[in-house]
Amino acid sequence: MTGNNHTPVTVLGIGSMGRAVAAAFLAAGHPVTVWNRSPERAAALVEHGAVHALSIEDAVAASPVIISVLTGFDATLHALAPAAGALAGRTVVTLNSGSPAGARAVAAWVTARDARFLGGAIKNVPAAVGDSDTLLYFGGDRANFDATADTLRVLGGEIVHLGPEPDLAALYEAAVGATLLPALLGFFEGAAVLATRGIPAAAMVPYSRKWLQMIESLLPLLAEEIDTADYTKLGSSVALFHDSLPEDQALAAETGVDMSWHAPMHDLLRRAIAEGYGEQSISALYEVIRKPAA
Ligand SMILES: NC(=O)c1ccc[n+]([C@@H]2O[C@H](COP(=O)([O-])OP(=O)(O)OC[C@H]3O[C@@H](n4cnc5c(N)ncnc54)[C@H](OP(=O)(O)O)[C@@H]3O)[C@@H](O)[C@H]2O)c1
């Protein structure tokens, strides 16, 4: 590998994200080979200087760093299988989403072929690939990460090594991403509540922003309570949330907005009260959520 200066890279998969990844390497002056299941998608990148490999064997043979941006780990394994004999000595980097088990499966398969593996995730949209505040994190062998990091820095200004396990990025993706749907559902519910009075969703954006900033500011304290199993620091108790359940139900009745998705949250609050966490911080819900209901 030629270090930070224009290591040849192969990008497997030129969907939305793969295209952006390949374009960033081209813009930074790297020799770029692209491969895609549907070959017709390569034309635009070829115009910008990419080499289009028609076979996966040629794609793998072209570069010491192979970056897979296919939809998932199964697709990566499936795509790479015919090139198994060409992988030795190369580094395979995955940037797709998927389960930790999927990452471990690809890592095992790749390393069994005397190649190296870095399981990564890109924490931004395709349009932000290459931006200085775009974060990518990786799990895998530290020495291999160090050898590849300068090349990967083309994709974003913040390049983080999470640890030696190859599935860590997938694990963090699942953990960090867990807030997305509940947070969005809350926003959509709020918009529906306002709509019952003819108020547009845009009216609440400034206040929702402040609210999310407040929640963000609590994260270190919540994490400390969880990590120390000491749920006494935050003022907002489980009981406080539990006692507001009737208001929740009254608002659903008043507005006709479907709040049925609250039911499992209400169950968790009731379980927490039953298990004696009523006067503890709301972060004590962690103790309930991490074990199955009896
Ligand atoms: N887009 C985003 O905002 C974003 C952000 C962060 C992370 N990601 C992650 O990046 C990955 C790619 O996302 P994307 O948005 O680029 O998706 P996309 O536009 O749907 O592209 C998917 C790519 O995977 C290929 N593919 C799918 N199944 C395949 C298979 N079985 N064998 C070979 N190739 C296969 C597709 O090939 P064809 O062209 O032949 O269909 C295409 O190149 C996903 O894991 C996604 O979670 C995306």
The ligand as an SDF file (V2000), in Angstrom:
LIG
                    3D

 48 52  0  0  0  0  0  0  0  0999 V2000
  -27.7020    6.2410    1.0730 N   0  0  0  0  0  0  0  0  0  0  0  0
  -27.4530    6.6380    2.3120 C   0  0  0  0  0  0  0  0  0  0  0  0
  -27.8900    7.7120    2.7720 O   0  0  0  0  0  0  0  0  0  0  0  0
  -26.5630    5.8110    3.2120 C   0  0  0  0  0  0  0  0  0  0  0  0
  -25.9900    6.4000    4.3560 C   0  0  0  0  0  0  0  0  0  0  0  0
  -25.1520    5.6330    5.1780 C   0  0  0  0  0  0  0  0  0  0  0  0
  -24.9530    4.2910    4.8860 C   0  0  0  0  0  0  0  0  0  0  0  0
  -25.5580    3.7370    3.7770 N   0  0  0  0  0  0  0  0  0  0  0  0
  -25.3640    2.3150    3.5280 C   0  0  0  0  0  0  0  0  0  0  0  0
  -24.6670    2.1190    2.3170 O   0  0  0  0  0  0  0  0  0  0  0  0
  -25.1060    0.8790    1.7260 C   0  0  0  0  0  0  0  0  0  0  0  0
  -25.4990    1.1570    0.2800 C   0  0  0  0  0  0  0  0  0  0  0  0
  -26.5620    2.0850    0.3000 O   0  0  0  0  0  0  0  0  0  0  0  0
  -27.0370    2.8560   -1.0020 P   0  0  0  0  0  0  0  0  0  0  0  0
  -27.8470    4.0010   -0.5140 O   0  0  0  0  0  0  0  0  0  0  0  0
  -25.8940    3.0980   -1.8950 O   0  0  0  0  0  0  0  0  0  0  0  0
  -28.0050    1.7550   -1.6500 O   0  0  0  0  0  0  0  0  0  0  0  0
  -28.4660    1.6470   -3.1720 P   0  0  0  0  0  0  0  0  0  0  0  0
  -28.4560    2.9700   -3.8400 O   0  0  0  0  0  0  0  0  0  0  0  0
  -29.7340    0.8730   -3.1230 O   0  0  0  0  0  0  0  0  0  0  0  0
  -27.3260    0.7450   -3.8320 O   0  0  0  0  0  0  0  0  0  0  0  0
  -27.2060   -0.6110   -3.4730 C   0  0  0  0  0  0  0  0  0  0  0  0
  -26.0100   -1.1920   -4.1580 C   0  0  0  0  0  0  0  0  0  0  0  0
  -25.8890   -2.5670   -3.7560 O   0  0  0  0  0  0  0  0  0  0  0  0
  -25.9000   -3.3910   -4.9370 C   0  0  0  0  0  0  0  0  0  0  0  0
  -26.4760   -4.7000   -4.5940 N   0  0  0  0  0  0  0  0  0  0  0  0
  -27.5830   -4.9360   -3.8850 C   0  0  0  0  0  0  0  0  0  0  0  0
  -27.7530   -6.2570   -3.7180 N   0  0  0  0  0  0  0  0  0  0  0  0
  -26.7190   -6.8670   -4.3460 C   0  0  0  0  0  0  0  0  0  0  0  0
  -26.3230   -8.2080   -4.5190 C   0  0  0  0  0  0  0  0  0  0  0  0
  -27.0350   -9.2150   -4.0060 N   0  0  0  0  0  0  0  0  0  0  0  0
  -25.1870   -8.4580   -5.2140 N   0  0  0  0  0  0  0  0  0  0  0  0
  -24.4550   -7.4490   -5.7410 C   0  0  0  0  0  0  0  0  0  0  0  0
  -24.7860   -6.1520   -5.6000 N   0  0  0  0  0  0  0  0  0  0  0  0
  -25.8930   -5.8600   -4.9060 C   0  0  0  0  0  0  0  0  0  0  0  0
  -26.6750   -2.6120   -5.9570 C   0  0  0  0  0  0  0  0  0  0  0  0
  -26.3730   -3.0620   -7.2320 O   0  0  0  0  0  0  0  0  0  0  0  0
  -27.3520   -2.7730   -8.4740 P   0  0  0  0  0  0  0  0  0  0  0  0
  -27.0120   -1.3970   -8.9810 O   0  0  0  0  0  0  0  0  0  0  0  0
  -27.0290   -3.8500   -9.4330 O   0  0  0  0  0  0  0  0  0  0  0  0
  -28.7610   -2.8630   -7.9360 O   0  0  0  0  0  0  0  0  0  0  0  0
  -26.1270   -1.2070   -5.6770 C   0  0  0  0  0  0  0  0  0  0  0  0
  -24.8310   -1.0410   -6.2070 O   0  0  0  0  0  0  0  0  0  0  0  0
  -26.2780    0.3490    2.5620 C   0  0  0  0  0  0  0  0  0  0  0  0
  -25.8610   -0.6510    3.4270 O   0  0  0  0  0  0  0  0  0  0  0  0
  -26.6950    1.5890    3.3340 C   0  0  0  0  0  0  0  0  0  0  0  0
  -27.2870    1.2590    4.5840 O   0  0  0  0  0  0  0  0  0  0  0  0
  -26.3400    4.4810    2.9230 C   0  0  0  0  0  0  0  0  0  0  0  0
  1  2  1  0
  2  3  2  0
  2  4  1  0
  4  5  1  0
  4 48  2  0
  5  6  2  0
  6  7  1  0
  7  8  2  0
  8  9  1  0
  8 48  1  0
  9 10  1  0
  9 46  1  0
 10 11  1  0
 11 12  1  0
 11 44  1  0
 12 13  1  0
 13 14  1  0
 14 15  2  0
 14 16  1  0
 14 17  1  0
 17 18  1  0
 18 19  2  0
 18 20  1  0
 18 21  1  0
 21 22  1  0
 22 23  1  0
 23 24  1  0
 23 42  1  0
 24 25  1  0
 25 26  1  0
 25 36  1  0
 26 27  1  0
 26 35  1  0
 27 28  2  0
 28 29  1  0
 29 30  1  0
 29 35  2  0
 30 31  1  0
 30 32  2  0
 32 33  1  0
 33 34  2  0
 34 35  1  0
 36 37  1  0
 36 42  1  0
 37 38  1  0
 38 39  2  0
 38 40  1  0
 38 41  1  0
 42 43  1  0
 44 45  1  0
 44 46  1  0
 46 47  1  0
M  CHG  2   8   1  16  -1
M  END
$$$$
